[in-house]
Amino acid sequence: MLSEKKNIKTIISRYGIYIIFLVIFLVLSIANQAFFTPSNLLNILKQASTVAVIAIGQTLCLITGGMDLSSGSIMALAGVTSAMFGLADKTNMPAAFLTAILVGMLCGFINGLIVSKGRVPAFIATLGMQQAARGMALLVTNATPVFGLSAAYIFMGSGKVLGIPMLVIIMVAVVIVTAFILNKTKFGRHVYAVGGNEQSAHVSGIRVQRVKLIVYTAAGALAGLGGIMLAGRIQSGTPTMGEGYELDAIAGAVIGGVSTSGGVGTIYGAVIGSLLMAMISNGLDLMNVSAYYQQIIKGIIIVLAVLLDVQTKSSKK
């Protein structure tokens, strides 16, 4: 009897988010006929794609025991600077793409330096970058959106390949690469080790500071990628875009089973969590639920997810 209870707890711990996802999917499909249609399901995937890419970066940070509150602002800065290279009259897509990634990497690298070398708590370091990056985005554009993007740039956020949105293709590519790195490489094992017990990881010969530096740089690069995805989707580089995306990304990661105390989590879980949040928002929109109530519901879901994480951790001690 005891072993059966333990097995049930193990199943819930490992696959709980997938079970919840399926249950909510079925409920929303029954509640509204417009939900379970190919066009709406593709719309959910598009809505979730950008957040999922940011959530993957958050997952890396959370696994090491930190977080990144600056990803939304980095998206904006990367989006507006890359948009300047993606204008219709002077299209240079390689430059636009590289600019977004490099701007994100630079911001992430600075975050990583402050957290690893400066030993400043990630919350404070990335909160500072959140303000600085948003200010820079407003400064370089004079608080004015960059319009007139080329068709090639817009294709990044609004195009399709064989009927599949580019946003979804980019998300899947990011998932495959990052999941492989975390699950199959030495660096991935080091990331989990640092989050599990930083002191033990250091004693074991793992270069903790370097791991953190790489993780935050990677999170910045993914935020930069998210910036060009979002700018392509809304067809402009807007200095105010990406507001609140860092919180949605953290929520998606935590709901997907990534521990807020480090050492636990998967890329797939973070993506499912992001899809779940997008699915709930979409379903509530179709049922004409007020945006105010939606915020309350999302808040409750996030608190419950963290509470479940804390309870799971406590039960293992």
C-alpha distance (Angstrom), angle and dihedral (degrees) to the residues before:
residue distance angle dihedral
M1 . . .
L2 3.80 . .
S3 3.80 92.1 .
E4 3.83 90.6 49.6
K5 3.81 91.0 54.3
K6 3.79 89.5 47.9
N7 3.81 90.8 50.7
I8 3.81 91.3 50.1
K9 3.81 90.8 50.1
T10 3.80 90.2 49.3
I11 3.81 91.9 50.6
I12 3.83 91.8 48.3
S13 3.80 91.1 46.9
R14 3.81 93.4 50.5
Y15 3.79 102.8 33.9
G16 3.82 104.2 19.7
I17 3.82 94.4 108.0
Y18 3.82 91.7 51.5
I19 3.81 91.3 49.5
I20 3.82 91.2 48.6
F21 3.80 90.0 47.5
L22 3.81 92.3 53.7
V23 3.82 93.0 45.4
I24 3.82 93.5 50.8
F25 3.81 90.4 43.9
L26 3.82 90.7 54.6
V27 3.82 93.2 44.7
L28 3.82 92.8 51.2
S29 3.81 91.3 44.9
I30 3.80 90.3 55.0
A31 3.82 94.5 40.6
N32 3.81 95.3 55.0
Q33 3.80 127.5 22.0
A34 3.82 91.6 -154.4
F35 3.81 90.8 62.5
F36 3.80 98.2 68.4
T37 3.80 98.3 55.3
P38 3.82 127.0 114.4
S39 3.82 93.0 -119.0
N40 3.81 93.5 50.2
L41 3.80 93.9 45.2
L42 3.82 89.4 51.6
N43 3.79 88.4 48.9
I44 3.82 90.3 54.3
L45 3.80 90.2 50.8
K46 3.80 90.7 50.5
Q47 3.81 91.6 48.4
A48 3.79 91.7 49.7
S49 3.82 98.5 42.0
T50 3.81 99.6 79.2
V51 3.81 93.3 41.7
A52 3.82 89.9 47.5
V53 3.81 91.8 54.3
I54 3.83 89.5 51.5
A55 3.82 90.1 44.0
I56 3.81 89.8 56.7
G57 3.80 88.9 57.3
Q58 3.81 89.2 47.3
T59 3.80 89.2 50.3
L60 3.79 91.3 57.7
C61 3.81 90.7 50.4
L62 3.81 94.4 44.5
I63 3.81 92.7 49.4
T64 3.82 89.2 57.3
G65 3.80 89.1 51.4
G66 3.81 97.3 -100.4
M67 3.81 138.6 88.2
D68 3.79 139.9 -146.5
L69 3.79 118.1 -126.7
S70 3.80 92.7 170.9
S71 3.82 100.8 67.4
G72 3.82 95.2 98.5
S73 3.81 92.0 52.1
I74 3.82 92.0 44.1
M75 3.81 87.4 53.4
A76 3.80 89.5 55.8
L77 3.81 94.7 47.0
A78 3.81 92.9 45.9
G79 3.80 91.5 44.3
V80 3.81 96.7 52.4
T81 3.81 95.7 42.5
S82 3.80 92.7 48.0
A83 3.82 90.8 45.6
M84 3.79 89.0 61.6
F85 3.82 87.7 65.1
G86 3.80 92.4 44.1
L87 3.79 100.4 60.7
A88 3.79 116.3 134.2
D89 3.82 94.4 -119.3
K90 3.82 95.0 51.7
T91 3.77 108.0 23.8
N92 3.79 115.8 -177.2
M93 3.79 105.8 161.0
P94 3.84 97.0 175.0
A95 3.81 88.9 54.0
A96 3.82 91.7 44.7
F97 3.80 92.6 49.9
L98 3.81 94.6 44.7
T99 3.80 91.4 46.4
A100 3.80 91.7 55.7
I101 3.80 92.9 48.5
L102 3.82 95.3 43.3
V103 3.81 93.7 47.1
G104 3.80 88.9 50.7
M105 3.80 92.2 46.4
L106 3.81 92.1 49.8
C107 3.81 92.4 51.6
G108 3.81 90.6 45.4
F109 3.80 91.0 47.4
I110 3.82 90.4 54.0
N111 3.82 89.4 49.0
G112 3.80 89.7 50.0
L113 3.81 93.1 49.2
I114 3.79 92.8 50.8
V115 3.82 92.7 46.3
S116 3.82 98.5 41.8
K117 3.79 104.9 30.7
G118 3.79 99.5 24.5
R119 3.83 92.0 41.0
V120 3.79 90.1 -140.5
P121 3.82 113.8 155.4
A122 3.82 110.2 -97.0
F123 3.80 90.8 -124.7
I124 3.82 92.0 60.9
A125 3.82 97.2 37.8
T126 3.79 95.0 50.8
L127 3.81 92.8 40.5
G128 3.81 87.3 58.9
M129 3.81 90.8 49.3
Q130 3.80 89.3 48.3
Q131 3.79 90.3 61.2
A132 3.82 95.6 39.3
A133 3.82 96.2 48.4
R134 3.81 92.5 46.7
G135 3.80 89.8 49.6
M136 3.82 90.9 49.9
A137 3.82 90.8 50.1
L138 3.79 89.8 53.7
L139 3.80 92.0 44.0
V140 3.82 99.0 51.4
T141 3.82 91.8 47.6
N142 3.80 96.7 37.0
A143 3.83 84.6 -122.9
T144 3.82 89.6 -64.3
P145 3.84 124.4 123.5
V146 3.82 117.4 -114.7
F147 3.81 106.0 -122.2
G148 3.81 133.2 178.6
L149 3.80 98.5 61.4
S150 3.79 118.9 178.6
A151 3.81 123.3 -105.8
A152 3.82 89.3 -112.3
Y153 3.81 91.3 56.3
I154 3.80 93.9 45.3
F155 3.82 88.6 49.3
M156 3.84 88.2 66.9
G157 3.78 90.2 65.2
S158 3.78 105.0 23.2
G159 3.81 107.5 24.7
K160 3.80 130.0 100.9
V161 3.80 135.0 -145.3
L162 3.82 114.0 -155.6
G163 3.79 88.2 -17.9
I164 3.81 93.9 -52.9
P165 3.84 115.6 117.5
M166 3.81 114.5 -115.3
L167 3.79 88.9 -129.1
V168 3.81 89.8 61.8
I169 3.81 92.3 45.9
I170 3.81 90.9 52.2
M171 3.81 91.4 47.7
V172 3.81 92.6 50.6
A173 3.82 91.2 48.6
V174 3.82 91.1 51.3
V175 3.82 91.1 47.6
I176 3.81 92.7 51.7
V177 3.81 94.5 48.2
T178 3.82 97.6 43.8
A179 3.81 94.2 42.2
F180 3.80 89.6 52.4
I181 3.82 91.6 49.8
L182 3.81 93.4 48.4
N183 3.81 96.9 42.5
K184 3.78 104.5 32.8
T185 3.80 108.8 30.6
K186 3.77 137.1 74.6
F187 3.79 90.2 -122.0
G188 3.80 90.5 56.4
R189 3.79 90.9 54.3
H190 3.80 88.9 50.1
V191 3.81 91.0 52.9
Y192 3.81 90.9 55.9
A193 3.80 91.5 43.5
V194 3.81 92.7 53.8
G195 3.79 91.3 50.6
G196 3.80 93.8 43.6
N197 3.79 95.8 53.2
E198 3.78 119.2 -16.1
Q199 3.80 94.6 -167.4
S200 3.80 93.2 50.9
A201 3.80 90.3 46.8
H202 3.81 90.2 53.3
V203 3.80 92.1 48.4
S204 3.81 89.1 49.4
G205 3.78 89.9 59.9
I206 3.80 98.6 -101.8
R207 3.79 112.9 145.5
V208 3.78 95.6 -126.6
Q209 3.80 96.7 -177.7
R210 3.80 92.7 51.7
V211 3.81 91.8 48.6
K212 3.82 91.0 52.8
L213 3.80 91.7 45.4
I214 3.81 91.6 53.2
V215 3.81 92.7 44.6
Y216 3.81 94.7 53.2
T217 3.80 91.4 43.3
A218 3.82 89.5 52.4
A219 3.81 90.8 47.6
G220 3.81 88.7 52.4
A221 3.81 91.7 49.4
L222 3.81 90.2 51.8
A223 3.82 90.1 49.1
G224 3.81 87.4 51.8
L225 3.80 90.0 51.6
G226 3.81 88.4 48.4
G227 3.80 88.1 53.6
I228 3.79 94.4 58.1
M229 3.83 90.3 43.5
L230 3.79 92.4 53.1
A231 3.82 94.5 42.3
G232 3.80 89.1 51.3
R233 3.78 91.1 49.9
I234 3.82 96.7 49.3
Q235 3.83 89.1 36.3
S236 3.79 95.5 -129.0
G237 3.77 141.2 72.2
T238 3.80 102.4 -116.0
P239 3.82 120.4 -176.3
T240 3.82 91.4 -147.4
M241 3.82 95.6 51.0
G242 3.78 120.3 114.3
E243 3.81 94.6 37.2
G244 3.80 108.9 156.9
Y245 3.80 93.1 7.2
E246 3.80 91.5 115.2
L247 3.80 89.9 58.7
D248 3.81 92.3 47.0
A249 3.81 88.8 49.6
I250 3.80 93.2 49.5
A251 3.80 89.4 46.6
G252 3.81 91.5 50.7
A253 3.80 91.9 49.3
V254 3.82 94.7 46.6
I255 3.80 93.5 44.7
G256 3.80 86.7 50.0
G257 3.80 90.7 59.7
V258 3.80 102.4 -94.0
S259 3.80 107.0 146.2
T260 3.79 118.6 -124.1
S261 3.80 89.3 -146.0
G262 3.81 94.6 56.4
G263 3.79 138.9 -114.7
V264 3.80 97.7 73.3
G265 3.79 133.2 81.2
T266 3.78 146.1 77.0
I267 3.79 135.9 -130.5
Y268 3.80 90.8 -126.4
G269 3.80 91.5 53.5
A270 3.82 91.5 51.7
V271 3.81 91.1 50.8
I272 3.81 92.3 48.5
G273 3.81 89.1 48.6
S274 3.82 90.5 52.2
L275 3.80 91.2 47.4
L276 3.81 89.8 48.9
M277 3.81 92.0 53.8
A278 3.83 91.5 47.8
M279 3.80 90.7 46.4
I280 3.80 92.8 51.6
S281 3.83 91.7 47.9
N282 3.79 91.0 48.7
G283 3.79 93.4 47.4
L284 3.80 92.8 48.3
D285 3.82 90.0 48.6
L286 3.80 90.4 53.4
M287 3.80 89.2 50.9
N288 3.83 89.8 50.0
V289 3.78 93.7 -118.8
S290 3.80 111.3 168.1
A291 3.81 117.0 -101.7
Y292 3.81 88.2 -124.9
Y293 3.79 91.8 59.5
Q294 3.80 89.4 45.5
Q295 3.81 90.1 58.4
I296 3.80 90.3 50.7
I297 3.81 91.9 49.3
K298 3.82 92.0 48.5
G299 3.79 90.6 49.0
I300 3.79 91.6 52.2
I301 3.83 91.1 48.7
I302 3.82 91.6 52.0
V303 3.82 93.3 48.8
L304 3.81 91.3 47.8
A305 3.82 90.7 49.7
V306 3.81 92.2 52.1
L307 3.81 90.9 44.1
L308 3.81 89.7 52.8
D309 3.81 89.4 49.7
V310 3.81 91.6 51.6
Q311 3.81 92.8 46.4
T312 3.81 91.5 48.5
K313 3.80 90.7 51.0
S314 3.82 91.8 48.3
S315 3.81 93.6 49.5
K316 3.82 90.5 54.5
K317 3.80 93.4 55.6
